[in-house]
Amino acid sequence: MARKPTKRTEFVLFDVIYEDGSQRSNRRVPADELGGLEGDAPARHIIEQQDREIAEKSGQIPLRIKSIQRSGAKLPEKEWKRQRG
């Protein structure tokens, strides 16, 4: 008997720059949480929640996010340097 197809969750990848200057690449956010009128705004909240969970498990304080952008998105060099501090 054939298997039923499972629901495939699609993800969008984001690069995150933190206020201390560190960067994390390819943070996964479910694609169905994005779009609509808010665009990518919900991604910041989802990534902050992920950071809180990681910090709680590791016993560290979560870092504050300075900016996020979709992975692979090109920024003008001037903007990229400004975000990197």
Steps between C-alpha positions, in 0.01 A plus 500: 500500500632844410585747771308819540707803413613687808462871538822664392596806700678763297746735669642840418858565607608823669833657590495665843737772623508553875576821688838363613602471131471123473310342214307176460414380152224279366260523793187305402151648520189313376388654170132481596568749784619766254331709235176689504496862609780454751748350251808371681424681830383180678843346432660729757261380772549136406879533503488685835293212641754248366781704660318505837460121491866448407616743772280331760647158419857630502460719807603816317330832433343528152666751268302798373434501126623803307368399156378207296481438127426205280805289429642570159341845480748757378541826689685800368856497637441820697194351674681173572792685662258710709326188635828329580599801712 
